[in-house]
Amino acid sequence: MADDAMRSSDRPVLFGGGAFRAFEIGIEEAPRLQQFLEANPEYYFTVGGVGPKPTEAIEELEYLPPAEMPYRKMWMLEFRGEGEAMIGMAGVVSDLIAESVWHVGLFIVATALHGSGKAREIYDALEAWMRDNGARWSRLGVVQGNLRAERFWERQGYVETRKRVLEEAGRRTNTVRVMAKPLAGGSVAQYLQLVARDRPESP
């Protein structure tokens, strides 16, 4: 516990809300991220039928978007609660495809906190941080049939722009709902003018 607290105090707090703080983490903290993912495997079982791979954290930390999708920076964030416990994580990409378009990748809040409102609290603070750093639109993909996640993102104001068939994940091939949300008074129509690949008619 003391070692975790020391690591957190050595890094700047990016933002916080209520009883949590957000930090950026790097590859050196893959073991701790892996431990969190294995302790909270529901997402992996839901979308792939199997738990996280032993290399899941490293793959998340080393992931880069496809070459045809330019970006400014990849962020891997951890959310720490009381006693420095890791209560959630999120992958975020700034200026993906177009300037001012940010992408929320994997977003997991500890299973024990489901239904507590903590996920909404964390996301609200994350969205405010993205907006304060230049995001005008946010996009993400949610697996169709992952009902908890679909309902969550719809409640946060995201709307579907198209569907894509995702390559096999675990034991399944999934359909992904691509969703977007204006963060600074714009519209989804304006967003789709910037990001052609998310238009319904795009291949």
C-alpha positions as CSV (number, residue, x, y, z in Angstrom):
1,M,0.0,0.0,0.0
2,A,2.8,2.4,0.9
3,D,4.6,1.7,-2.4
4,D,1.4,2.4,-4.3
5,A,0.9,5.7,-2.4
6,M,4.5,6.7,-3.2
7,R,4.0,6.0,-6.9
8,S,0.8,8.0,-7.0
9,S,2.4,11.0,-5.2
10,D,5.3,11.0,-7.7
11,R,2.8,11.6,-10.5
12,P,0.6,14.7,-11.0
13,V,-3.1,14.4,-10.4
14,L,-4.8,15.0,-13.8
15,F,-8.2,15.6,-12.3
16,G,-10.4,14.4,-9.4
17,G,-14.0,14.3,-8.4
18,G,-15.5,13.4,-5.0
19,A,-13.5,10.6,-3.5
20,F,-11.2,9.7,-6.4
21,R,-8.2,11.1,-8.3
22,A,-7.0,10.4,-11.9
23,F,-3.4,9.7,-12.9
24,E,-1.7,8.8,-16.1
25,I,0.1,5.5,-15.9
26,G,2.8,3.9,-18.1
27,I,4.1,0.5,-19.1
28,E,6.0,0.1,-15.8
29,E,2.7,-0.3,-14.0
30,A,1.4,-3.0,-16.2
31,P,1.4,-5.6,-13.4
32,R,-0.9,-3.5,-11.3
33,L,-3.2,-2.8,-14.2
34,Q,-3.2,-6.5,-15.0
35,Q,-4.2,-7.3,-11.4
36,F,-7.1,-4.9,-11.6
37,L,-8.4,-6.3,-14.9
38,E,-8.2,-9.9,-13.6
39,A,-10.1,-8.8,-10.5
40,N,-12.8,-7.2,-12.6
41,P,-13.1,-9.4,-15.7
42,E,-16.8,-8.9,-16.4
43,Y,-16.2,-6.8,-19.6
44,Y,-14.0,-9.6,-21.1
45,F,-16.5,-12.3,-20.4
46,T,-19.4,-10.2,-21.8
47,V,-17.7,-9.3,-25.1
48,G,-15.4,-12.3,-25.6
49,G,-16.6,-15.2,-23.4
50,V,-13.3,-15.5,-21.7
51,G,-11.4,-13.5,-19.1
52,P,-8.5,-11.1,-19.7
53,K,-5.3,-12.6,-21.2
54,P,-2.1,-12.7,-19.1
55,T,-0.8,-10.0,-21.4
56,E,-4.0,-7.8,-21.4
57,A,-2.5,-4.9,-19.5
58,I,0.6,-4.7,-21.6
59,E,-1.4,-4.8,-24.8
60,E,-3.6,-2.0,-23.6
61,L,-0.7,0.1,-22.6
62,E,1.1,-0.5,-25.9
63,Y,-1.9,-0.2,-28.2
64,L,-1.7,2.3,-31.1
65,P,-4.5,3.3,-33.4
66,P,-4.3,2.1,-37.1
67,A,-1.9,4.1,-39.3
68,E,-4.9,5.7,-41.1
69,M,-6.2,7.2,-37.9
70,P,-3.8,10.1,-36.8
71,Y,-3.9,11.2,-33.2
72,R,-2.1,13.6,-30.8
73,K,-1.6,11.5,-27.7
74,M,-2.6,8.2,-26.1
75,W,-3.6,8.3,-22.5
76,M,-3.9,5.4,-20.1
77,L,-5.6,6.6,-16.9
78,E,-6.2,5.0,-13.6
79,F,-8.7,6.2,-11.0
80,R,-7.7,5.9,-7.4
81,G,-10.1,5.9,-4.5
82,E,-9.6,6.1,-0.8
83,G,-6.5,4.3,0.5
84,E,-5.0,4.6,-3.0
85,A,-7.0,1.6,-4.2
86,M,-7.4,1.4,-8.0
87,I,-11.1,1.7,-8.6
88,G,-11.2,2.1,-12.4
89,M,-9.2,2.7,-15.6
90,A,-9.8,4.3,-19.0
91,G,-7.9,4.5,-22.3
92,V,-8.3,7.9,-24.0
93,V,-7.0,9.2,-27.3
94,S,-6.7,13.0,-28.1
95,D,-7.3,14.5,-31.5
96,L,-8.1,11.2,-33.1
97,I,-8.7,11.4,-36.8
98,A,-9.5,15.1,-36.5
99,E,-8.6,17.9,-34.2
100,S,-10.8,18.3,-31.2
101,V,-12.2,14.7,-31.5
102,W,-11.3,12.6,-28.5
103,H,-11.9,8.9,-28.2
104,V,-12.8,6.9,-25.0
105,G,-11.5,3.4,-25.3
106,L,-11.7,0.7,-22.6
107,F,-13.5,2.2,-19.6
108,I,-13.8,-0.1,-16.6
109,V,-15.0,0.6,-13.1
110,A,-14.5,-1.9,-10.3
111,T,-17.4,-4.4,-10.2
112,A,-18.0,-3.8,-6.5
113,L,-18.9,-0.2,-7.4
114,H,-21.5,-1.0,-10.1
115,G,-24.8,0.5,-9.3
116,S,-23.3,3.0,-6.8
117,G,-23.2,6.0,-9.2
118,K,-19.4,6.0,-9.1
119,A,-19.0,5.2,-12.9
120,R,-21.1,8.3,-13.7
121,E,-19.1,10.4,-11.3
122,I,-15.8,9.2,-12.8
123,Y,-17.0,9.7,-16.4
124,D,-18.4,13.2,-15.6
125,A,-15.0,14.3,-14.4
126,L,-13.2,12.6,-17.3
127,E,-15.5,14.4,-19.8
128,A,-14.9,17.7,-18.1
129,W,-11.1,17.1,-18.3
130,M,-11.3,16.2,-22.0
131,R,-13.3,19.3,-22.7
132,D,-10.9,21.5,-20.7
133,N,-8.1,20.2,-22.8
134,G,-9.7,20.9,-26.2
135,A,-12.2,18.2,-26.9
136,R,-15.3,19.3,-28.8
137,W,-16.5,15.9,-29.6
138,S,-16.1,12.5,-28.0
139,R,-16.5,9.1,-29.7
140,L,-16.4,5.5,-28.6
141,G,-17.5,2.0,-29.5
142,V,-19.7,-0.2,-27.4
143,V,-20.4,-3.9,-28.2
144,Q,-24.0,-4.5,-29.1
145,G,-25.5,-6.8,-26.5
146,N,-23.4,-5.4,-23.7
147,L,-26.5,-4.0,-22.3
148,R,-25.1,-2.4,-19.1
149,A,-22.5,-0.5,-21.2
150,E,-25.0,0.4,-23.9
151,R,-27.4,1.9,-21.3
152,F,-24.6,3.7,-19.5
153,W,-23.3,5.5,-22.6
154,E,-26.8,6.3,-23.8
155,R,-27.5,7.9,-20.4
156,Q,-24.3,10.0,-20.8
157,G,-25.7,11.5,-24.0
158,Y,-23.9,9.4,-26.6
159,V,-25.8,8.6,-29.8
160,E,-25.1,5.9,-32.3
161,T,-23.8,7.0,-35.7
162,R,-23.2,3.6,-37.3
163,K,-22.4,-0.1,-36.6
164,R,-19.2,-2.0,-37.4
165,V,-18.5,-5.7,-37.3
166,L,-15.5,-6.2,-35.0
167,E,-12.9,-9.0,-35.6
168,E,-13.2,-11.9,-33.3
169,A,-12.8,-11.0,-29.6
170,G,-12.1,-14.0,-27.5
171,R,-14.6,-16.6,-28.7
172,R,-17.0,-14.2,-30.4
173,T,-17.4,-11.9,-33.3
174,N,-19.2,-8.7,-32.2
175,T,-21.0,-5.9,-33.7
176,V,-19.9,-2.5,-32.4
177,R,-22.1,0.5,-32.1
178,V,-20.0,3.6,-32.9
179,M,-21.3,6.5,-30.8
180,A,-20.5,10.2,-30.5
181,K,-21.3,13.1,-28.3
182,P,-20.8,16.9,-28.8
183,L,-19.0,18.3,-25.8
184,A,-18.9,22.0,-26.6
185,G,-22.2,23.0,-28.2
186,G,-21.6,21.4,-31.6
187,S,-23.8,18.7,-33.2
188,V,-23.4,15.1,-34.3
189,A,-24.0,16.3,-37.9
190,Q,-20.9,18.6,-37.5
191,Y,-19.0,15.7,-36.1
192,L,-19.8,13.5,-39.0
193,Q,-18.5,16.2,-41.4
194,L,-15.1,15.8,-39.6
195,V,-15.1,12.0,-39.2
196,A,-16.3,10.4,-42.5
197,R,-15.6,6.9,-41.3
198,D,-18.3,7.2,-38.6
199,R,-21.1,8.1,-41.1
200,P,-23.8,5.5,-41.5
201,E,-23.1,5.0,-45.2
202,S,-19.3,4.6,-44.8
203,P,-17.8,1.2,-45.7
